[in-house]
């Protein structure tokens, strides 16, 4: 146990923030501290950093916080005033003053410093700039680099992804995953936490609860735990009611008085279960269906040119969107994402090409200006005026599903925060049940509970969604395909965000092999739209097609041959894997013969490595054969 808090209580300004908590950091754990704003997350970090002391408690045995050894703790702070006139080089090399000029330690430190500095998006030329010449966000990044270079035993990071672009956040994720010491994070970036942490500690009502696994595992487990606790509470309440009714019924009857007293004693000895705190997230279990189904192809764009000014085209794309698709739109700022949504919605003219909506398409559009509601009505009155067919009970039920409960539903619309107004508008859109939703940053300025509620609603919605978002967790939960704006090109990725990230991780070129031009996607969609029974009628077979058939047959043979080879090597590799597992079990039982087994393991490992290497080469050969077959098919069919 590296650091441990036992039965600790923390008060700030005379108010108890954390009450009788237990907390532990083990080894190289990556721990996320989560909870509502004001729950005490930052207070816990300050206690671990030594900035706040635990309250004195005469009943507690021991000091309250103990360490297994002398532990260094580092917490992210803004740059000091006296550092402003120093260059970044001077600041960051302060940590290397204890190393000899030409030592290996100095070399390793400067290598790490260069890696961190460029990883956070700075250029090498920025090293000679003074700290005061950087923006506040850039100074925070430099403070984080200084802290990472110190490599403390326990690293405390409060919102480390603030002021970072997506590229820098992804780089930090990779770095923190292999950071050699313990880290405690407070962050609202759920995707970041999912990628990095292996333990989640929830702060709620001054108490801490520990969950193993990442953020997604924590949310699933919390929902399960809450359901179990709720059932246990309800069962006990039913039992208490039954026992109390028996006591009331028989306490005045002489021949049943003893029975009534015994029931009363049972009630008195019963350990009462506290009523569980409801999770302020609503999960939609049923489908949210559009009122009108609409046509199969919702959006069809052909050589659509996007831009604000005439003769200044940002990008061009051709695309077909099928009914029911949920496409997340990602890319750098200024790449044309919002412009595309506005053009599809008819709010902005295109600079060329055409974009048509399918028959009976009913559209709902949302951007940040949509949430600029000005009204003196209550939330319930405002919503009822939009949907007068709903009863008051139905209005309360719908609003409650979108977290407008109790006083919030009877509060003024004008008193709502920006995030709450946005949530109200999205509730109105979903209640009106269009078959196409165009959403531009729908979850900006929302808390985690609101985001998770809307993620559940959009997942339950069976219509078509095109949305722009920088919230990677939201994109992962909602999108089943991606539209990637890169420079002047638009790429279509037919899988979800998690799949895309994994491909990018495997291929630092950006997973290009798995992406296709949006125009190619439109052509493929058009080919698939032709019924199979009619595809042979596209043209009569002639001499040219006979030649094409011969070419296709050759390509097909090559494809089959490569596939058979891959399958054979796959089976061979699987056999070696199983043998490796058996060998390891045998080694464990006969550990005294370690040297002999080690030599055998090296030989077998080399042989298995050769098989896997050959399998990789054959896999590439099979892929190339597939591509040649597809090219031959497309050339022959005029695709």
PLY file of the C-alpha trace (Angstrom):
ply
format ascii 1.0
element vertex 639
property float x
property float y
property float z
element edge 638
property int vertex1
property int vertex2
end_header
0.00 0.00 0.00
1.72 3.18 -1.20
-0.59 5.73 0.49
-3.59 5.02 2.72
-6.22 7.19 4.42
-8.00 5.41 7.27
-11.23 6.81 8.74
-10.37 10.36 7.66
-12.61 13.41 7.88
-11.94 16.71 6.09
-13.61 20.06 6.81
-13.18 23.28 4.88
-14.38 26.55 6.41
-16.15 24.66 9.19
-18.14 22.55 6.72
-17.50 18.79 6.57
-16.69 17.85 2.96
-15.46 14.26 3.42
-16.63 12.17 6.39
-14.87 9.05 7.77
-13.41 8.02 4.42
-11.05 5.18 3.55
-8.81 5.59 0.51
-5.78 3.68 -0.78
-3.22 3.94 -3.60
-1.48 0.69 -4.50
1.65 0.35 -6.65
1.23 1.94 -10.08
-2.56 2.29 -9.99
-4.24 4.83 -12.25
-7.23 6.08 -10.21
-10.06 8.33 -11.37
-11.95 10.36 -8.75
-15.47 11.11 -10.01
-18.55 12.80 -8.63
-20.75 15.87 -8.98
-19.33 19.37 -8.85
-18.71 20.34 -5.23
-18.70 16.72 -4.02
-15.11 16.99 -2.73
-12.94 15.61 -5.55
-10.39 18.44 -5.53
-10.45 18.45 -1.71
-9.30 14.81 -1.74
-6.42 15.69 -4.09
-5.37 18.53 -1.79
-5.33 16.15 1.20
-3.12 13.71 -0.74
-0.84 16.59 -1.78
-0.48 17.68 1.87
-2.18 21.05 1.29
-5.05 20.12 3.65
-4.87 18.14 6.88
-7.36 15.60 8.14
-9.53 16.74 11.04
-8.38 15.68 14.49
-10.33 12.69 15.77
-9.70 11.35 19.27
-11.52 8.11 18.45
-9.28 7.30 15.48
-6.30 5.06 16.11
-3.20 6.34 14.29
-2.47 9.44 12.19
-5.23 8.92 9.58
-2.94 9.01 6.51
0.04 6.67 6.29
2.65 5.85 3.62
4.56 2.61 3.18
7.79 4.57 2.60
8.95 8.09 1.83
6.68 9.05 -1.05
7.05 11.99 -3.44
3.76 13.61 -4.44
3.30 16.05 -7.33
0.18 18.10 -8.07
-0.44 20.29 -11.11
-0.26 24.03 -10.35
-0.08 27.13 -12.50
3.35 28.65 -13.15
4.79 30.85 -10.39
5.08 34.60 -10.94
8.89 34.52 -10.55
9.12 32.07 -13.46
7.47 34.33 -16.03
10.72 35.90 -17.30
12.51 32.58 -17.75
12.60 30.69 -21.03
10.93 27.30 -21.29
14.37 25.72 -21.77
15.60 27.19 -18.49
12.51 26.09 -16.60
12.37 22.55 -17.88
16.11 21.91 -17.48
15.98 22.89 -13.80
15.10 19.27 -13.07
18.40 18.13 -14.62
20.70 20.31 -12.50
21.67 17.34 -10.33
23.00 15.36 -13.32
26.50 15.64 -14.77
26.66 17.47 -18.11
27.50 14.41 -20.24
25.93 11.68 -18.07
23.47 9.06 -19.26
20.91 10.43 -16.79
21.18 13.92 -18.31
20.78 12.47 -21.80
17.67 10.46 -20.75
16.16 13.53 -19.07
16.62 15.76 -22.12
15.25 13.03 -24.38
12.14 12.78 -22.20
11.84 16.57 -22.08
11.97 16.80 -25.88
9.40 13.98 -26.22
6.96 15.65 -23.81
7.41 19.14 -25.25
6.70 18.13 -28.85
4.01 15.65 -27.76
1.96 18.51 -26.30
2.01 20.32 -29.64
4.91 22.74 -29.16
7.67 23.20 -31.74
11.33 22.93 -30.80
11.73 26.64 -31.59
9.33 27.43 -28.69
11.95 26.32 -26.17
13.75 29.67 -26.33
10.56 31.70 -25.74
9.85 33.24 -22.33
7.03 31.73 -20.30
5.19 35.07 -20.25
4.84 34.96 -24.07
2.60 31.87 -23.92
-1.17 31.88 -23.40
-2.72 30.73 -20.12
-3.59 27.33 -21.60
-0.05 26.88 -22.98
1.44 27.81 -19.59
-0.73 25.10 -17.99
0.67 22.58 -20.49
4.22 23.65 -19.64
3.45 23.24 -15.90
2.19 19.73 -16.65
5.40 18.93 -18.57
7.50 20.12 -15.59
5.49 17.86 -13.29
5.76 14.82 -15.58
9.55 15.28 -15.82
9.79 15.06 -12.01
8.12 11.61 -12.12
6.76 11.70 -8.53
5.62 8.45 -6.88
2.06 9.81 -6.79
0.95 12.19 -9.54
-2.21 14.24 -8.87
-3.90 15.74 -11.94
-7.01 17.94 -11.76
-8.61 18.25 -15.24
-5.36 17.52 -17.15
-7.09 17.55 -20.57
-8.31 21.16 -20.27
-6.69 23.41 -22.90
-5.55 20.39 -24.94
-6.68 19.64 -28.49
-7.69 16.09 -29.43
-4.25 15.20 -30.82
-2.55 16.29 -27.56
-5.16 14.46 -25.43
-4.64 11.25 -27.40
-0.87 11.61 -27.01
-1.29 12.14 -23.24
-3.50 9.02 -23.05
-0.73 6.91 -24.56
1.87 8.47 -22.25
-0.17 8.04 -19.06
-1.04 4.45 -19.89
2.64 3.54 -19.49
3.56 6.08 -16.81
5.70 4.10 -14.29
4.10 5.45 -11.09
0.67 5.93 -9.51
-1.66 8.66 -10.81
-4.89 10.09 -9.39
-7.06 11.94 -11.92
-10.02 14.28 -11.60
-11.47 14.73 -15.09
-14.78 15.19 -16.92
-13.29 13.63 -20.07
-14.91 10.20 -19.82
-13.16 8.79 -22.89
-9.77 9.81 -21.45
-10.62 8.03 -18.19
-11.75 4.94 -20.09
-8.40 4.73 -21.88
-6.17 5.35 -18.86
-7.61 4.37 -15.46
-7.98 0.94 -13.85
-9.79 2.07 -10.67
-12.64 4.57 -10.18
-13.41 6.16 -6.80
-16.78 7.89 -6.55
-17.30 10.79 -4.14
-20.94 11.08 -3.05
-22.44 12.63 0.11
-19.01 12.90 1.72
-18.28 9.17 1.26
-15.97 7.28 -1.10
-16.76 4.07 -2.96
-14.15 2.17 -4.95
-14.92 0.41 -8.26
-12.37 -1.71 -10.15
-12.08 -1.11 -13.90
-12.41 1.94 -16.13
-15.18 4.55 -16.29
-17.58 2.45 -18.41
-17.24 -0.51 -16.03
-17.89 1.82 -13.10
-21.11 3.14 -14.67
-22.40 -0.36 -15.42
-21.57 -1.60 -11.93
-23.15 1.44 -10.28
-26.43 0.86 -12.14
-26.40 -2.79 -11.02
-25.54 -1.90 -7.41
-28.26 0.74 -7.32
-30.87 -1.71 -8.58
-29.83 -4.29 -5.94
-29.83 -1.69 -3.14
-33.23 -0.38 -4.22
-34.76 -3.88 -4.14
-33.22 -4.61 -0.73
-34.58 -1.32 0.64
-38.06 -1.95 -0.77
-38.14 -5.53 0.61
-37.16 -4.31 4.06
-39.77 -1.55 3.96
-42.43 -4.13 3.03
-41.29 -6.37 5.90
-41.31 -3.46 8.37
-44.82 -2.51 7.27
-45.99 -6.12 7.69
-44.47 -6.42 11.18
-45.82 -3.04 12.33
-49.29 -3.99 11.11
-49.08 -7.20 13.16
-48.03 -5.24 16.24
-50.88 -2.75 15.83
-53.36 -5.55 15.19
-52.51 -7.76 18.18
-50.99 -5.47 20.86
-54.34 -4.94 22.61
-55.39 -8.61 22.55
-54.37 -10.40 25.78
-53.78 -13.77 24.16
-51.67 -12.19 21.34
-49.83 -9.50 23.31
-46.67 -11.61 23.68
-46.68 -12.25 19.94
-47.04 -8.52 19.27
-44.15 -7.72 21.66
-41.90 -10.26 19.93
-42.65 -8.67 16.52
-41.86 -5.24 17.98
-38.51 -6.52 19.27
-37.70 -7.91 15.81
-38.38 -4.44 14.36
-36.21 -2.83 17.03
-33.27 -5.18 16.38
-33.49 -4.89 12.61
-30.56 -3.03 11.01
-32.23 -0.45 8.81
-31.12 -0.11 5.21
-30.65 3.48 4.09
-32.72 4.57 1.15
-30.33 4.50 -1.85
-29.62 7.81 -3.55
-31.15 7.78 -7.01
-28.67 8.02 -9.87
-29.49 11.29 -11.60
-29.36 9.66 -15.06
-32.34 8.38 -17.03
-31.76 5.41 -19.34
-34.29 5.01 -22.13
-35.35 1.37 -22.42
-37.90 1.63 -25.25
-37.37 2.78 -28.85
-37.95 6.41 -29.84
-39.49 6.02 -33.31
-40.03 8.85 -35.83
-43.67 9.69 -36.59
-42.94 9.32 -40.34
-40.61 6.57 -41.55
-39.29 8.41 -44.62
-37.46 7.03 -47.64
-34.59 4.53 -47.63
-32.00 7.11 -48.71
-32.25 10.15 -46.45
-29.47 12.34 -47.91
-27.84 12.14 -51.34
-24.99 14.54 -52.13
-23.16 14.61 -55.46
-19.94 16.63 -55.78
-21.26 18.96 -53.10
-18.90 21.92 -52.71
-18.84 23.50 -49.25
-17.69 26.99 -48.30
-18.68 30.43 -47.04
-17.37 32.59 -49.84
-17.83 32.20 -53.57
-14.81 30.63 -55.29
-13.39 29.63 -51.89
-14.31 25.95 -51.55
-13.41 24.30 -48.23
-14.03 20.76 -49.45
-16.10 18.65 -51.82
-17.91 15.40 -51.15
-20.36 12.88 -52.54
-22.31 10.84 -50.02
-25.41 8.70 -49.54
-26.90 8.38 -46.05
-29.21 5.45 -45.41
-32.22 5.53 -43.11
-31.32 4.72 -39.50
-27.60 5.57 -39.76
-25.97 7.54 -36.94
-22.93 9.28 -38.35
-20.48 11.21 -36.17
-18.66 14.04 -37.96
-15.10 14.68 -36.76
-12.16 16.76 -37.93
-10.18 19.91 -37.22
-11.83 23.26 -36.61
-12.52 25.06 -39.86
-12.51 21.85 -41.91
-16.19 22.28 -42.92
-18.13 20.14 -40.43
-20.64 22.80 -39.36
-20.82 24.14 -42.91
-21.84 20.68 -44.13
-24.65 20.43 -41.55
-25.92 23.92 -42.41
-25.83 23.14 -46.13
-27.79 19.91 -45.64
-30.30 21.79 -43.46
-30.76 24.42 -46.17
-29.44 27.21 -43.94
-26.49 27.86 -46.24
-26.19 27.57 -50.04
-23.66 25.18 -51.54
-20.92 26.46 -53.87
-21.60 23.70 -56.39
-22.94 20.19 -56.88
-26.23 19.13 -55.37
-27.66 17.82 -52.12
-31.15 16.33 -51.94
-33.21 14.94 -49.08
-35.31 11.82 -49.43
-39.09 11.85 -49.78
-41.06 12.60 -46.60
-37.93 13.62 -44.69
-38.81 15.55 -41.52
-35.77 17.32 -40.14
-34.78 18.52 -36.69
-31.80 20.88 -36.49
-29.79 21.91 -33.41
-26.81 24.20 -32.93
-25.62 26.37 -30.05
-27.93 29.22 -31.10
-30.93 26.88 -30.76
-30.53 27.01 -26.98
-30.89 30.80 -26.80
-34.45 30.61 -25.42
-35.96 33.73 -23.89
-39.18 33.03 -21.97
-40.83 33.98 -18.68
-42.82 30.74 -18.63
-41.97 27.77 -16.46
-40.30 24.78 -18.11
-43.52 22.74 -17.82
-45.66 25.56 -19.31
-43.20 26.14 -22.16
-43.14 22.42 -23.01
-46.93 22.04 -22.75
-47.48 24.98 -25.11
-45.34 23.20 -27.72
-47.19 19.89 -27.23
-50.75 20.82 -26.16
-52.06 17.29 -26.80
-50.08 16.03 -23.78
-51.71 15.93 -20.35
-49.98 17.57 -17.39
-48.97 14.13 -16.12
-47.46 13.23 -19.51
-45.59 16.56 -19.62
-44.08 15.88 -16.18
-43.18 12.33 -17.24
-41.42 13.45 -20.45
-39.60 16.30 -18.74
-38.56 13.97 -15.92
-37.00 11.61 -18.45
-34.76 14.49 -19.55
-33.87 15.36 -15.90
-36.31 18.28 -15.51
-37.79 17.06 -12.25
-39.50 18.73 -9.30
-38.47 22.35 -8.80
-36.51 22.43 -12.07
-39.69 21.68 -14.07
-41.52 24.51 -12.28
-38.65 26.97 -12.56
-38.48 29.72 -15.17
-36.99 28.89 -18.57
-34.97 32.12 -18.43
-33.28 30.96 -15.18
-31.88 27.78 -16.77
-28.16 27.46 -17.51
-26.91 27.18 -21.09
-26.54 23.41 -20.82
-30.04 23.03 -19.33
-31.57 25.11 -22.12
-29.78 22.97 -24.71
-31.13 19.82 -23.03
-34.67 21.28 -23.09
-34.42 22.01 -26.84
-33.12 18.49 -27.52
-36.01 17.07 -25.49
-38.40 19.09 -27.68
-36.73 17.79 -30.86
-36.93 14.15 -29.75
-40.54 14.56 -28.58
-41.52 15.94 -32.03
-40.13 12.69 -33.54
-38.52 13.83 -36.84
-36.83 11.14 -38.96
-33.59 13.12 -39.45
-31.62 14.93 -36.74
-28.76 17.32 -37.59
-26.90 18.19 -34.38
-23.95 20.55 -33.93
-22.19 20.04 -30.56
-25.37 18.92 -28.76
-23.72 18.25 -25.37
-21.64 21.41 -24.91
-21.77 22.85 -21.37
-23.66 19.81 -20.03
-22.75 17.83 -16.94
-22.01 14.11 -17.11
-25.51 13.06 -16.00
-27.15 15.11 -18.77
-24.74 13.73 -21.37
-25.41 10.13 -20.38
-29.17 10.71 -20.47
-28.96 12.11 -24.01
-26.60 9.33 -25.10
-29.27 6.86 -23.99
-31.99 8.82 -25.83
-30.03 9.04 -29.09
-29.16 5.34 -28.87
-32.90 4.55 -28.47
-33.82 6.86 -31.39
-34.40 4.80 -34.55
-34.20 7.66 -37.07
-31.12 9.06 -38.82
-28.59 11.28 -37.04
-25.70 13.36 -38.37
-23.86 15.11 -35.56
-20.72 17.11 -34.89
-19.10 16.63 -31.48
-15.71 16.91 -29.78
-16.84 14.64 -26.93
-15.19 11.36 -27.88
-17.16 9.31 -25.35
-20.42 10.70 -26.74
-19.25 9.89 -30.29
-18.39 6.33 -29.25
-21.76 5.78 -27.56
-23.90 7.13 -30.41
-22.13 6.88 -33.79
-22.11 3.68 -35.88
-20.09 5.36 -38.68
-17.84 8.40 -39.04
-17.40 11.21 -41.54
-13.83 12.50 -41.21
-13.00 15.98 -42.53
-9.26 16.14 -43.27
-7.92 19.14 -45.15
-9.87 19.39 -48.40
-10.98 15.75 -48.41
-13.82 13.96 -46.64
-13.37 10.31 -45.66
-16.11 7.88 -44.69
-15.37 5.26 -42.01
-18.05 2.53 -41.86
-17.46 1.54 -38.20
-17.69 3.18 -34.77
-15.21 5.47 -33.04
-13.63 2.75 -30.86
-12.85 0.71 -34.00
-11.42 3.82 -35.68
-9.17 4.62 -32.71
-7.87 1.06 -32.60
-7.02 1.14 -36.31
-5.28 4.49 -35.86
-3.29 3.04 -32.99
-2.22 0.07 -35.10
-1.43 2.20 -38.12
0.10 5.59 -37.30
-0.69 6.65 -40.85
-4.23 7.14 -39.56
-5.87 3.87 -40.53
-6.18 4.99 -44.18
-6.59 1.41 -45.40
-9.83 1.12 -43.46
-11.26 4.43 -44.72
-12.75 5.25 -48.09
-13.52 8.45 -49.89
-17.08 9.59 -49.23
-17.61 9.60 -53.03
-16.61 5.92 -53.22
-19.02 5.17 -50.39
-21.82 6.75 -52.43
-20.94 4.59 -55.47
-20.82 1.40 -53.39
-24.18 2.28 -51.80
-25.65 2.78 -55.29
-24.37 -0.62 -56.49
-25.81 -2.35 -53.43
-29.15 -0.65 -54.05
-29.58 -2.65 -57.30
-31.57 -5.83 -56.52
-29.50 -9.00 -56.97
-32.06 -10.43 -59.39
-31.54 -7.43 -61.70
-27.77 -7.07 -61.56
-27.20 -9.59 -64.35
-29.48 -7.51 -66.62
-27.26 -4.44 -66.51
-25.81 -5.40 -69.91
-25.66 -8.38 -72.22
-22.65 -10.69 -72.18
-20.33 -10.01 -75.13
-16.73 -10.64 -76.13
-15.44 -7.96 -73.81
-17.38 -9.42 -70.88
-16.16 -12.92 -71.66
-12.62 -11.55 -71.44
-13.57 -9.91 -68.18
-14.98 -13.20 -66.84
-11.67 -14.89 -67.68
-9.77 -12.14 -65.79
-12.15 -12.47 -62.84
-11.65 -16.23 -62.75
-7.87 -15.78 -62.59
-8.21 -13.17 -59.85
-10.63 -15.45 -58.00
-8.19 -18.38 -58.12
-5.45 -16.16 -56.75
-7.82 -15.03 -54.01
-8.77 -18.61 -53.07
-5.14 -19.70 -53.05
-4.12 -16.84 -50.74
-7.08 -17.54 -48.47
-6.25 -21.27 -48.20
-2.68 -20.38 -47.33
-3.81 -17.92 -44.65
-6.24 -20.47 -43.15
-3.52 -23.14 -43.07
-1.03 -20.83 -41.37
-3.72 -19.59 -38.98
-4.37 -23.18 -37.88
-0.62 -23.73 -37.56
-0.25 -20.59 -35.45
-3.20 -21.64 -33.27
-1.61 -25.05 -32.76
1.66 -23.44 -31.68
-0.23 -21.16 -29.30
-1.96 -24.14 -27.67
1.34 -26.01 -27.46
2.93 -22.94 -25.88
0.24 -22.89 -23.18
0.76 -26.62 -22.48
4.52 -26.10 -22.37
4.17 -23.31 -19.81
2.01 -25.51 -17.59
4.59 -28.30 -17.86
7.37 -25.85 -16.95
5.48 -24.77 -13.87
5.24 -28.37 -12.67
8.86 -29.14 -13.47
10.45 -25.85 -12.47
13.64 -27.62 -11.32
14.49 -28.35 -14.94
14.36 -24.65 -15.85
17.49 -24.49 -18.04
16.43 -27.34 -20.32
12.95 -25.85 -20.73
14.38 -22.38 -21.40
16.43 -23.68 -24.33
13.37 -25.48 -25.67
11.24 -22.34 -25.23
13.75 -20.29 -27.25
13.74 -22.83 -30.08
9.95 -23.22 -30.07
9.48 -19.46 -29.78
11.72 -18.86 -32.80
9.76 -21.46 -34.79
6.40 -19.96 -33.72
7.72 -16.48 -34.53
8.55 -17.65 -38.05
5.04 -19.02 -38.47
3.46 -15.77 -37.27
5.76 -13.73 -39.52
4.81 -15.86 -42.52
1.14 -15.56 -41.52
1.45 -11.77 -41.53
3.03 -11.80 -45.00
0.31 -14.13 -46.33
-2.35 -11.95 -44.80
-0.94 -9.02 -46.80
-0.87 -11.25 -49.90
-4.52 -12.17 -49.36
-5.48 -8.51 -48.89
-3.72 -7.55 -52.14
-5.50 -10.40 -53.92
-8.83 -9.10 -52.61
-8.02 -5.61 -53.89
-6.99 -6.94 -57.34
-10.20 -8.97 -57.52
-12.28 -5.90 -56.60
-10.44 -3.75 -59.18
-11.07 -6.37 -61.85
-14.73 -6.55 -60.88
-15.17 -2.76 -60.90
-13.34 -2.36 -64.22
-15.44 -5.06 -65.83
-18.73 -3.72 -64.50
-17.98 -0.07 -65.17
-18.15 0.81 -61.48
0 1
1 2
2 3
3 4
4 5
5 6
6 7
7 8
8 9
9 10
10 11
11 12
12 13
13 14
14 15
15 16
16 17
17 18
18 19
19 20
20 21
21 22
22 23
23 24
24 25
25 26
26 27
27 28
28 29
29 30
30 31
31 32
32 33
33 34
34 35
35 36
36 37
37 38
38 39
39 40
40 41
41 42
42 43
43 44
44 45
45 46
46 47
47 48
48 49
49 50
50 51
51 52
52 53
53 54
54 55
55 56
56 57
57 58
58 59
59 60
60 61
61 62
62 63
63 64
64 65
65 66
66 67
67 68
68 69
69 70
70 71
71 72
72 73
73 74
74 75
75 76
76 77
77 78
78 79
79 80
80 81
81 82
82 83
83 84
84 85
85 86
86 87
87 88
88 89
89 90
90 91
91 92
92 93
93 94
94 95
95 96
96 97
97 98
98 99
99 100
100 101
101 102
102 103
103 104
104 105
105 106
106 107
107 108
108 109
109 110
110 111
111 112
112 113
113 114
114 115
115 116
116 117
117 118
118 119
119 120
120 121
121 122
122 123
123 124
124 125
125 126
126 127
127 128
128 129
129 130
130 131
131 132
132 133
133 134
134 135
135 136
136 137
137 138
138 139
139 140
140 141
141 142
142 143
143 144
144 145
145 146
146 147
147 148
148 149
149 150
150 151
151 152
152 153
153 154
154 155
155 156
156 157
157 158
158 159
159 160
160 161
161 162
162 163
163 164
164 165
165 166
166 167
167 168
168 169
169 170
170 171
171 172
172 173
173 174
174 175
175 176
176 177
177 178
178 179
179 180
180 181
181 182
182 183
183 184
184 185
185 186
186 187
187 188
188 189
189 190
190 191
191 192
192 193
193 194
194 195
195 196
196 197
197 198
198 199
199 200
200 201
201 202
202 203
203 204
204 205
205 206
206 207
207 208
208 209
209 210
210 211
211 212
212 213
213 214
214 215
215 216
216 217
217 218
218 219
219 220
220 221
221 222
222 223
223 224
224 225
225 226
226 227
227 228
228 229
229 230
230 231
231 232
232 233
233 234
234 235
235 236
236 237
237 238
238 239
239 240
240 241
241 242
242 243
243 244
244 245
245 246
246 247
247 248
248 249
249 250
250 251
251 252
252 253
253 254
254 255
255 256
256 257
257 258
258 259
259 260
260 261
261 262
262 263
263 264
264 265
265 266
266 267
267 268
268 269
269 270
270 271
271 272
272 273
273 274
274 275
275 276
276 277
277 278
278 279
279 280
280 281
281 282
282 283
283 284
284 285
285 286
286 287
287 288
288 289
289 290
290 291
291 292
292 293
293 294
294 295
295 296
296 297
297 298
298 299
299 300
300 301
301 302
302 303
303 304
304 305
305 306
306 307
307 308
308 309
309 310
310 311
311 312
312 313
313 314
314 315
315 316
316 317
317 318
318 319
319 320
320 321
321 322
322 323
323 324
324 325
325 326
326 327
327 328
328 329
329 330
330 331
331 332
332 333
333 334
334 335
335 336
336 337
337 338
338 339
339 340
340 341
341 342
342 343
343 344
344 345
345 346
346 347
347 348
348 349
349 350
350 351
351 352
352 353
353 354
354 355
355 356
356 357
357 358
358 359
359 360
360 361
361 362
362 363
363 364
364 365
365 366
366 367
367 368
368 369
369 370
370 371
371 372
372 373
373 374
374 375
375 376
376 377
377 378
378 379
379 380
380 381
381 382
382 383
383 384
384 385
385 386
386 387
387 388
388 389
389 390
390 391
391 392
392 393
393 394
394 395
395 396
396 397
397 398
398 399
399 400
400 401
401 402
402 403
403 404
404 405
405 406
406 407
407 408
408 409
409 410
410 411
411 412
412 413
413 414
414 415
415 416
416 417
417 418
418 419
419 420
420 421
421 422
422 423
423 424
424 425
425 426
426 427
427 428
428 429
429 430
430 431
431 432
432 433
433 434
434 435
435 436
436 437
437 438
438 439
439 440
440 441
441 442
442 443
443 444
444 445
445 446
446 447
447 448
448 449
449 450
450 451
451 452
452 453
453 454
454 455
455 456
456 457
457 458
458 459
459 460
460 461
461 462
462 463
463 464
464 465
465 466
466 467
467 468
468 469
469 470
470 471
471 472
472 473
473 474
474 475
475 476
476 477
477 478
478 479
479 480
480 481
481 482
482 483
483 484
484 485
485 486
486 487
487 488
488 489
489 490
490 491
491 492
492 493
493 494
494 495
495 496
496 497
497 498
498 499
499 500
500 501
501 502
502 503
503 504
504 505
505 506
506 507
507 508
508 509
509 510
510 511
511 512
512 513
513 514
514 515
515 516
516 517
517 518
518 519
519 520
520 521
521 522
522 523
523 524
524 525
525 526
526 527
527 528
528 529
529 530
530 531
531 532
532 533
533 534
534 535
535 536
536 537
537 538
538 539
539 540
540 541
541 542
542 543
543 544
544 545
545 546
546 547
547 548
548 549
549 550
550 551
551 552
552 553
553 554
554 555
555 556
556 557
557 558
558 559
559 560
560 561
561 562
562 563
563 564
564 565
565 566
566 567
567 568
568 569
569 570
570 571
571 572
572 573
573 574
574 575
575 576
576 577
577 578
578 579
579 580
580 581
581 582
582 583
583 584
584 585
585 586
586 587
587 588
588 589
589 590
590 591
591 592
592 593
593 594
594 595
595 596
596 597
597 598
598 599
599 600
600 601
601 602
602 603
603 604
604 605
605 606
606 607
607 608
608 609
609 610
610 611
611 612
612 613
613 614
614 615
615 616
616 617
617 618
618 619
619 620
620 621
621 622
622 623
623 624
624 625
625 626
626 627
627 628
628 629
629 630
630 631
631 632
632 633
633 634
634 635
635 636
636 637
637 638
